Amino acid sequence: MKLLEPFLQWQEEIKTVRRDIHAHPELAYQEQRTSDLVAKMLTEWGIPVHRGLGGTGVVGTIEGSRTHEKATAIGLRADMDALPMQELNTFDHASRHPGTMHGCGHDGHTAMLLNAARYLSQHRDFAGTVYLIFQPAEEGAAGAKRMIEDGLFEMFPMKAVFGMHNWPGMAAGTFGVTPGPIMASSNEFVIDITGKGAHGGMPHLGHDPIMAGVSVAQALQTIVSRNCHPLEAGVVSVTQFHAGSAMNVIPTEAQLLGTVRAFSNETLDLIERRLGEIVEHTCRAMSCDGKLTFRRNYPPTINSEAETAFCVEVMKEIVGPDNVNARVVPTMGAEDFAFMLEKVPGCYLWIGNGMGDHRDAGHGLGPCMLHNGSYDFNDELLPLGGTFWVKVVERWFERHA
């Protein structure tokens, strides 16, 4: 593994920063303390800072010392927000805010990009501009979209943008990526069914919305298996069913809620259309009315071919070919970096977080998985993540200058 020496020297310092952020988690659009810390550190390193995009977003600008008539700019992005969940860990840097936790490693993502920012502020031997994007509200609140709407790419035009996420279950010291879709779109549906209430002992006098809901839930499972192309992945999951208030009453209303995931907009369009048709006609067949509300949250995260191939080369340079999986299996999880990739070519990649043996004794039960109360970011990744970001910058401008 070819790590840049300064990152090894800074390891304890940046680990302290990461653990400080972990101990003070902030939810979407509330990342004031975190953005203050980021802006302060960037400013101390002589990096101009712009604040306010997406509310609490921070963008730092690093200009290379070389000049070139074809000089371009790229963006490196890290997310800053935490999750509304209770931490189970008992180590000293565990969350000090009950019900809020860095359970996805955004504290580590921020620290890795800060690491790279410090190095690049001292080593500017490249022709171009690097924009350091510290983004709020990735966890379901579309902070990336809001930064874009606030003018991110107009104020900071760039030729490519890159994002990185730690990945438990992948060995530390490894990377994973794939061209095309790497994460799915995230979408939600609500189905409201209205029937006719009746006594539970006299069902023939009513129109049962519960049985209509059961039929709808079963029929929805045929969309992927019988309507989608067998090679196009999709998921339709009913995750909630609400109805009734008494043991002997057939209610008037029932409600189903769930999620839809897909890797292409074409598949998503098909699923949404079939959802509507099944709800309408199944409910009508059972003398009930059905209404579908469908909400598209995050689009699929789709990597550009050229930028992905470029990242694979950088990964191999640092950790060797045997530690790079250039065709990881995409996940049905979602990521709002997708909004940035819709606007600018780029790549979203995974850095292995290990299997959890980095954690101190006394952590809570459960595997070291994302969104788990006993999760913790692996601090051994900090030098590797920083090295990767620096090499992306150096190699990009070598190639494009």
PALUMTOR-747792 format. One record per residue (C-alpha): x, y, z; residue in three letters. Coordinates in steps of 0.02 Angstrom, whole numbers, plus 50000, padded with zeros to 5 digits. Example, Ala and Ser with C-alpha at 12.3 -4.5 7.8 and 13.67 -1.06 7.14 Angstrom:
506154977550390Ala506844994750357Ser
END
This chain:
500005000050000Met500745016749946Lys500175029750073Leu500775047650073Leu501945050350220Glu501115066150290Pro499495056650319Phe500405044350431Leu501125058850530Gln499415067050546Trp498505050950592Gln498225054450777Glu497735072450745Glu496435068650612Ile495805053750714Lys495465065950856Thr494485076950736Val493485062150670Arg493045056250845Arg492555073850897Asp491325074550752Ile490685057250799His490385062750978Ala489385077950919His488245071350781Pro487015083050696Glu485495078650591Leu485085084450416Ala485205103350392Tyr485725105350574Gln487595102450546Glu488085119550613Gln489465113850731Arg490175102050600Thr490165115150462Ser490955127850581Asp492345115450617Leu492615111650432Val492635130050384Ala493835134250526Lys495085120750477Met495025125050292Leu495295143450331Thr496775139550443Glu497565130350296Trp497345145350181Gly495875138150084Ile494505150550034Pro492815145050098Val491045147850037His489635143850156Arg487755142550146Gly487405131349997Leu486115118850055Gly485975128450217Gly487495121650309Thr488565116450160Gly490385121450146Val491405122749985Val493285125449991Gly494295130449838Thr496105125349807Ile496985132749656Glu498485123649585Gly500115133249569Ser500365128549387Arg499545137749243Thr498855129749087His497705136348953Glu496615120848966Lys496565120049155Ala494935112949223Thr494125109849392Ala493495094349484Ile492475091849642Gly492755080349789Leu491245077549901Arg490995071850080Ala489355071150178Asp489215077950356Met487535073150432Asp487115059650559Ala485625048050582Leu484125049050701Pro484585033050793Met485245028150964Gln487075023550979Glu487465007351072Leu489345009851085Asn490115013951254Thr491825020651201Phe492365038151247Asp491885046051079His490125038951077Ala488725051151036Ser488355063951170Arg486655067551093His485355054051134Pro484435048150980Gly485735054850859Thr487215044950793Met488515044550656His487945027150607Gly488465028450425Cys490245035150437Gly489955052850375His491125058350514Asp492485048050430Gly492055054550257His492235072350320Thr493885068350406Ala494615059950251Met494215074950142Leu494915086750274Leu496495076250272Asn496635078450084Ala496255097050098Ala497705099650217Arg498915090550102Tyr498325099249944Leu498435116250027Ser500305112850049Gln500625103849884His499855113549741Arg500955107249601Asp499535104649478Phe498635114749346Ala496815116449391Gly495585119449531Thr494915107549664Val493245110949747Tyr493015102549916Leu491155099549940Ile490595096350118Phe488755092250097Gln487345092150225Pro485815081050234Ala486245065450135Glu485185054350247Glu483515055650160Gly483425074650150Ala484255077149980Ala485615089250032Gly486515086649867Ala484975092049771Lys484775107449878Arg486595112549853Met486345110749666Ile484755121149672Glu485705134349770Asp486955135849627Gly488355123449666Leu488835119749487Phe488555137449425Glu489645145149561Met490925131149554Phe490925123949376Pro491835107349365Met492195094049235Lys491975079449354Ala491425075749531Val491915061349645Phe491175053849803Gly491745040149922Met490845029750054His491555017550180Asn490894999850160Trp490814987250304Pro491074969450247Gly492464974750127Met494204972250195Ala495124987750253Ala496424992450123Gly495274988249976Thr494174998149857Phe492614993649761Gly491745002149616Val490804998349456Thr490355008049299Pro488515011749276Gly487285009649420Pro488095006549589Ile486625011249701Met484765010949669Ala483455024449666Ser482465027049825Ser480585029349812Asn479085028249927Glu477255024249903Phe475675026350006Val474095016949961Ile472465023150039Asp470995011350024Ile469225016550066Thr467835003850087Gly466255002650191Lys466354998750375Gly465294985050453Ala465114973650603His466444960050607Gly465074947050623Gly464124953750472Met465454956650337Pro464184955150196His463514972350244Leu465184981050213Gly466584982550086His468144976450173Asp469684987550143Pro470794975450239Ile470484961250116Met470714973549973Ala472374978650050Gly472924960550069Val472514957349886Ser473444973049833Val474984968349935Ala475044951049856Gln474774957649681Ala476164970449698Leu477414956249711Gln477014951249532Thr477674967649461Ile479514963049469Val479254944449435Ser478024946449290Arg478194963949218Asn480014969049235Cys481354962149119His482204947549209Pro483904956049194Leu483284972849260Glu483324973249449Ala481904980549550Gly481174979249724Val479394982549782Val479164980549970Ser477604983650073Val478304988650242Thr476774994950336Gln474924990250343Phe473755000750451His471914996850476Ala470604994550609Gly470344999450790Ser469274985750867Ala469164966750863Met467364966350800Asn467374980750676Val467774980050490Ile468534997350463Pro468125009650327Thr469935013250283Glu471595004350265Ala473315010750219Gln474855002250147Leu476575010150139Leu478195004150062Gly479745006949959Thr480255004349778Val482055002449718Arg482715001549540Ala484315004649444Phe483525013149293Ser482185026349268Asn481375015249136Glu481115001249263Thr480505013849391Leu479255021049268Asp478585003549236Leu478434999549421Ile477535015749460Glu476305013149317Arg475914995249369Arg475725000449551Leu474375012649500Gly473475000149391Glu473494986449521Ile472884997849659Val471465004849555Glu470804988749480His471084977149628Thr470174988849745Cys468764991449620Arg468554972549603Ala468254972049791Met467034986649792Ser468304998649868Cys469195014249810Asp471095014349802Gly472245029349789Lys474125028449756Leu475335042049809Thr477075039049737Phe478585049349786Arg480275048549699Arg481635052949824Asn483375049049757Tyr483775043849577Pro484945029149544Pro486795032649571Thr487555029949399Ile489435030949374Asn490175037549212Ser491225024949117Glu492775035849091Ala492835042949267Glu492595025649343Thr494015018449239Ala495095032949295Phe494705029549479Cys495125011149457Val496845016049393Glu497125027149545Val496535013449664Met497715000749587Lys499165012949600Glu498875014549788Ile498344997149847Val498774985849700Gly497634976849576Pro497224962549697Asp496414974749817Asn495274983049691Val493584976049641Asn493144985349482Ala491464976449463Arg490634976549634Val488854970449644Val487744986049656Pro486674988449810Thr484834992749826Met485305006149952Gly485195024049890Ala486335039249892Glu485955057449852Asp487645059549766Phe486575053149623Ala485925070849598Phe487695077149568Met488055063149444Leu486495068049347Glu487275085149318Lys489145081449303Val490105065749251Pro490955057049395Gly491155041849504Cys490515035649671Tyr491585022249752Leu491745011749910Trp493235010550027Ile493274994850134Gly492884997850318Asn493314980150375Gly492254968150478Met492224977750641Gly493774971150729Asp494414989250737His493134993450871Arg493544994851055Asp492914981851178Ala491234986051253Gly490304990351094His488494985451076Gly487864969251001Leu487694967150814Gly488824967150663Pro489794982550611Cys488574987150475Met487975004050416Leu486465010950510His486814999150655Asn486895005650833Gly488604997650862Ser489405004250703Tyr490985014750706Asp492065021450565Phe493765013050552Asn495085026350587Asp496415016050499Glu495595021750336Leu496005040050363Leu497735039650281Pro497115028750138Leu495605039650103Gly496665055350106Gly497955047549991Thr496605042349868Phe495885059849858Trp497605067549830Val498045055049694Lys496385058249607Val496835076649599Val498625073949543Glu498245060849412Arg496715070049345Trp497655086049310Phe499165076749241Glu498005068449117Arg496935083549074His498315096349062Ala
END
